[in-house]
Amino acid sequence: MSYPRPMERDEVAAAHAAAIAAGQTGYMDPVSGLFVLTAAYLKKRGTCCGNGCRHCPYGGEASSAPS
């Protein structure tokens, strides 16, 4: 997933923070319209999926990514 331009980062950060505060697994990206998983949800999964998630708490390094 591509990262938002600097002017859009605040909007994305606010959507991410609101989703985490509400205990949601993700949010609709205000820029792309795609569903984005939160860092909290991804961390709870326990491993990186290797798909380049925007909020990957594992640094995007696939330790057990599906083949």
FITI-445393 format. One record per atom (N, C-alpha, C, O): residue number from 0; residue in one letter; atom name; x, y, z. Coordinates in steps of 0.001 Angstrom, whole numbers, m for minus. Layout:
<nodes>
NUM, a, CA, X, Y, Z .
...
</nodes>
This chain:
<nodes>
0, m, N, 853, m1166, 0 .
0, m, CA, 0, 0, 0 .
0, m, C, 897, 1226, 0 .
0, m, O, 1896, 1273, 718 .
1, s, N, 544, 2203, m794 .
1, s, CA, 1350, 3422, m834 .
1, s, C, 1011, 4300, 365 .
1, s, O, m88, 4245, 917 .
2, y, N, 1969, 5089, 734 .
2, y, CA, 1781, 5981, 1865 .
2, y, C, 1232, 7302, 1374 .
2, y, O, 1542, 7721, 259 .
3, p, N, 423, 7969, 2183 .
3, p, CA, m185, 9225, 1760 .
3, p, C, 844, 10347, 1637 .
3, p, O, 1914, 10306, 2243 .
4, r, N, 493, 11332, 848 .
4, r, CA, 1329, 12528, 718 .
4, r, C, 1320, 13264, 2044 .
4, r, O, 423, 13059, 2861 .
5, p, N, 2316, 14122, 2269 .
5, p, CA, 2424, 14817, 3566 .
5, p, C, 1143, 15511, 4025 .
5, p, O, 835, 15486, 5216 .
6, m, N, 400, 16119, 3132 .
6, m, CA, m817, 16842, 3518 .
6, m, C, m1913, 15887, 3989 .
6, m, O, m2820, 16294, 4717 .
7, e, N, m1836, 14634, 3582 .
7, e, CA, m2879, 13666, 3921 .
7, e, C, m2529, 12839, 5154 .
7, e, O, m3384, 12133, 5687 .
8, r, N, m1301, 12918, 5603 .
8, r, CA, m868, 12074, 6722 .
8, r, C, m1644, 12331, 7997 .
8, r, O, m1955, 11391, 8730 .
9, d, N, m1961, 13583, 8276 .
9, d, CA, m2723, 13908, 9493 .
9, d, C, m4102, 13266, 9460 .
9, d, O, m4585, 12761, 10474 .
10, e, N, m4732, 13289, 8291 .
10, e, CA, m6064, 12706, 8145 .
10, e, C, m6015, 11189, 8352 .
10, e, O, m6887, 10620, 9008 .
11, v, N, m5000, 10545, 7793 .
11, v, CA, m4840, 9104, 7944 .
11, v, C, m4511, 8761, 9397 .
11, v, O, m5058, 7808, 9953 .
12, a, N, m3616, 9540, 10012 .
12, a, CA, m3243, 9299, 11407 .
12, a, C, m4460, 9434, 12322 .
12, a, O, m4617, 8655, 13262 .
13, a, N, m5316, 10413, 12054 .
13, a, CA, m6521, 10602, 12866 .
13, a, C, m7480, 9420, 12710 .
13, a, O, m8073, 8970, 13691 .
14, a, N, m7634, 8920, 11490 .
14, a, CA, m8511, 7768, 11256 .
14, a, C, m7960, 6530, 11959 .
14, a, O, m8720, 5748, 12530 .
15, h, N, m6645, 6352, 11919 .
15, h, CA, m5998, 5218, 12572 .
15, h, C, m6188, 5298, 14088 .
15, h, O, m6551, 4311, 14727 .
16, a, N, m5941, 6472, 14652 .
16, a, CA, m6086, 6660, 16097 .
16, a, C, m7531, 6445, 16542 .
16, a, O, m7773, 5852, 17593 .
17, a, N, m8483, 6919, 15757 .
17, a, CA, m9896, 6742, 16102 .
17, a, C, m10281, 5263, 16079 .
17, a, O, m11033, 4805, 16940 .
18, a, N, m9775, 4523, 15111 .
18, a, CA, m10078, 3090, 15030 .
18, a, C, m9496, 2345, 16223 .
18, a, O, m10156, 1474, 16790 .
19, i, N, m8274, 2675, 16606 .
19, i, CA, m7653, 2029, 17765 .
19, i, C, m8439, 2360, 19032 .
19, i, O, m8713, 1478, 19846 .
20, a, N, m8800, 3629, 19196 .
20, a, CA, m9545, 4048, 20386 .
20, a, C, m10897, 3337, 20479 .
20, a, O, m11382, 3063, 21577 .
21, a, N, m11501, 3040, 19332 .
21, a, CA, m12804, 2372, 19311 .
21, a, C, m12680, 847, 19363 .
21, a, O, m13686, 137, 19384 .
22, g, N, m11445, 351, 19382 .
22, g, CA, m11233, m1090, 19431 .
22, g, C, m11533, m1794, 18116 .
22, g, O, m11812, m2993, 18104 .
23, q, N, m11478, m1061, 17013 .
23, q, CA, m11773, m1635, 15699 .
23, q, C, m10520, m2268, 15093 .
23, q, O, m9399, m1874, 15416 .
24, t, N, m10717, m3235, 14227 .
24, t, CA, m9581, m3894, 13574 .
24, t, C, m8968, m3028, 12490 .
24, t, O, m7805, m3217, 12132 .
25, g, N, m9725, m2090, 11966 .
25, g, CA, m9210, m1234, 10904 .
25, g, C, m10139, m71, 10635 .
25, g, O, m11075, 189, 11391 .
26, y, N, m9861, 630, 9535 .
26, y, CA, m10633, 1819, 9174 .
26, y, C, m10612, 1989, 7662 .
26, y, O, m9753, 1439, 6973 .
27, m, N, m11564, 2755, 7161 .
27, m, CA, m11577, 3082, 5740 .
27, m, C, m10612, 4243, 5535 .
27, m, O, m10777, 5313, 6122 .
28, d, N, m9618, 4022, 4707 .
28, d, CA, m8610, 5044, 4444 .
28, d, C, m9287, 6252, 3794 .
28, d, O, m9929, 6114, 2753 .
29, p, N, m9146, 7436, 4403 .
29, p, CA, m9805, 8620, 3858 .
29, p, C, m9209, 9077, 2530 .
29, p, O, m9815, 9895, 1837 .
30, v, N, m8052, 8573, 2169 .
30, v, CA, m7398, 8964, 925 .
30, v, C, m7710, 7985, m202 .
30, v, O, m8111, 8396, m1291 .
31, s, N, m7528, 6693, 56 .
31, s, CA, m7692, 5691, m1002 .
31, s, C, m9068, 5030, m1012 .
31, s, O, m9493, 4488, m2032 .
32, g, N, m9766, 5079, 134 .
32, g, CA, m11049, 4397, 245 .
32, g, C, m10919, 2910, 554 .
32, g, O, m11918, 2196, 629 .
33, l, N, m9683, 2447, 732 .
33, l, CA, m9445, 1038, 1043 .
33, l, C, m9522, 802, 2553 .
33, l, O, m9317, 1725, 3342 .
34, f, N, m9818, m437, 2949 .
34, f, CA, m9832, m802, 4358 .
34, f, C, m8398, m1085, 4785 .
34, f, O, m7701, m1877, 4151 .
35, v, N, m7959, m438, 5860 .
35, v, CA, m6588, m569, 6362 .
35, v, C, m6631, m1117, 7780 .
35, v, O, m7367, m602, 8621 .
36, l, N, m5855, m2150, 8050 .
36, l, CA, m5788, m2747, 9384 .
36, l, C, m4944, m1869, 10312 .
36, l, O, m3963, m1263, 9881 .
37, t, N, m5335, m1807, 11587 .
37, t, CA, m4584, m1015, 12555 .
37, t, C, m3342, m1770, 13028 .
37, t, O, m3257, m2993, 12918 .
38, a, N, m2386, m1012, 13552 .
38, a, CA, m1176, m1613, 14109 .
38, a, C, m1526, m2522, 15285 .
38, a, O, m906, m3569, 15470 .
39, a, N, m2518, m2122, 16079 .
39, a, CA, m2924, m2930, 17232 .
39, a, C, m3438, m4292, 16775 .
39, a, O, m3084, m5312, 17365 .
40, y, N, m4257, m4321, 15743 .
40, y, CA, m4776, m5588, 15229 .
40, y, C, m3647, m6440, 14651 .
40, y, O, m3568, m7640, 14916 .
41, l, N, m2780, m5817, 13865 .
41, l, CA, m1682, m6562, 13248 .
41, l, C, m750, m7154, 14297 .
41, l, O, m268, m8276, 14142 .
42, k, N, m498, m6403, 15365 .
42, k, CA, 363, m6919, 16429 .
42, k, C, m291, m8108, 17122 .
42, k, O, 380, m9080, 17470 .
43, k, N, m1603, m8023, 17321 .
43, k, CA, m2343, m9107, 17977 .
43, k, C, m2303, m10389, 17136 .
43, k, O, m2358, m11490, 17682 .
44, r, N, m2206, m10246, 15806 .
44, r, CA, m2110, m11425, 14919 .
44, r, C, m862, m12236, 15223 .
44, r, O, m878, m13462, 15116 .
45, g, N, 228, m11557, 15605 .
45, g, CA, 1421, m12261, 16036 .
45, g, C, 2541, m12418, 15031 .
45, g, O, 3680, m12673, 15422 .
46, t, N, 2256, m12273, 13755 .
46, t, CA, 3304, m12395, 12734 .
46, t, C, 3023, m11455, 11574 .
46, t, O, 1895, m11007, 11371 .
47, c, N, 4065, m11169, 10827 .
47, c, CA, 3936, m10347, 9627 .
47, c, C, 3391, m11205, 8493 .
47, c, O, 3818, m12344, 8308 .
48, c, N, 2453, m10657, 7740 .
48, c, CA, 1869, m11398, 6616 .
48, c, C, 2662, m11190, 5331 .
48, c, O, 2466, m11914, 4356 .
49, g, N, 3554, m10208, 5327 .
49, g, CA, 4377, m9956, 4152 .
49, g, C, 3698, m9160, 3051 .
49, g, O, 4214, m9086, 1936 .
50, n, N, 2547, m8561, 3343 .
50, n, CA, 1816, m7801, 2325 .
50, n, C, 2116, m6307, 2331 .
50, n, O, 1493, m5553, 1584 .
51, g, N, 3047, m5872, 3150 .
51, g, CA, 3408, m4453, 3177 .
51, g, C, 2348, m3570, 3816 .
51, g, O, 2116, m2453, 3355 .
52, c, N, 1712, m4046, 4854 .
52, c, CA, 668, m3268, 5532 .
52, c, C, 1212, m1931, 6021 .
52, c, O, 2334, m1850, 6523 .
53, r, N, 411, m891, 5871 .
53, r, CA, 822, 468, 6241 .
53, r, C, 1257, 560, 7699 .
53, r, O, 2244, 1231, 8000 .
54, h, N, 550, m91, 8602 .
54, h, CA, 830, 30, 10032 .
54, h, C, 1512, m1209, 10606 .
54, h, O, 1359, m1504, 11791 .
55, c, N, 2259, m1932, 9785 .
55, c, CA, 2906, m3169, 10224 .
55, c, C, 3828, m2928, 11421 .
55, c, O, 4779, m2152, 11320 .
56, p, N, 3555, m3590, 12559 .
56, p, CA, 4404, m3412, 13733 .
56, p, C, 5678, m4259, 13666 .
56, p, O, 6516, m4203, 14566 .
57, y, N, 5815, m5038, 12598 .
57, y, CA, 6975, m5920, 12454 .
57, y, C, 7982, m5381, 11439 .
57, y, O, 8925, m6085, 11078 .
58, g, N, 7802, m4174, 10983 .
58, g, CA, 8726, m3583, 10032 .
58, g, C, 8567, m4131, 8622 .
58, g, O, 9417, m3892, 7764 .
59, g, N, 7498, m4854, 8377 .
59, g, CA, 7239, m5378, 7055 .
59, g, C, 8104, m6556, 6679 .
59, g, O, 8098, m6986, 5526 .
60, e, N, 8849, m7085, 7635 .
60, e, CA, 9698, m8235, 7362 .
60, e, C, 8899, m9509, 7598 .
60, e, O, 8518, m9815, 8727 .
61, a, N, 8655, m10232, 6545 .
61, a, CA, 7844, m11444, 6628 .
61, a, C, 8621, m12568, 7289 .
61, a, O, 9539, m13136, 6696 .
62, s, N, 8246, m12885, 8529 .
62, s, CA, 8904, m13985, 9225 .
62, s, C, 8217, m15297, 8945 .
62, s, O, 8855, m16350, 8949 .
63, s, N, 6915, m15248, 8701 .
63, s, CA, 6178, m16476, 8379 .
63, s, C, 5090, m16168, 7369 .
63, s, O, 3936, m16564, 7535 .
64, a, N, 5475, m15456, 6322 .
64, a, CA, 4500, m15071, 5293 .
64, a, C, 4076, m16289, 4482 .
64, a, O, 4888, m17172, 4206 .
65, p, N, 2801, m16333, 4100 .
65, p, CA, 2354, m17443, 3265 .
65, p, C, 3029, m17419, 1915 .
65, p, O, 3342, m16343, 1405 .
66, s, N, 3264, m18575, 1321 .
66, s, CA, 3929, m18609, 15 .
66, s, C, 2951, m18515, m1116 .
66, s, O, 3350, m18530, m2280 .
</nodes>
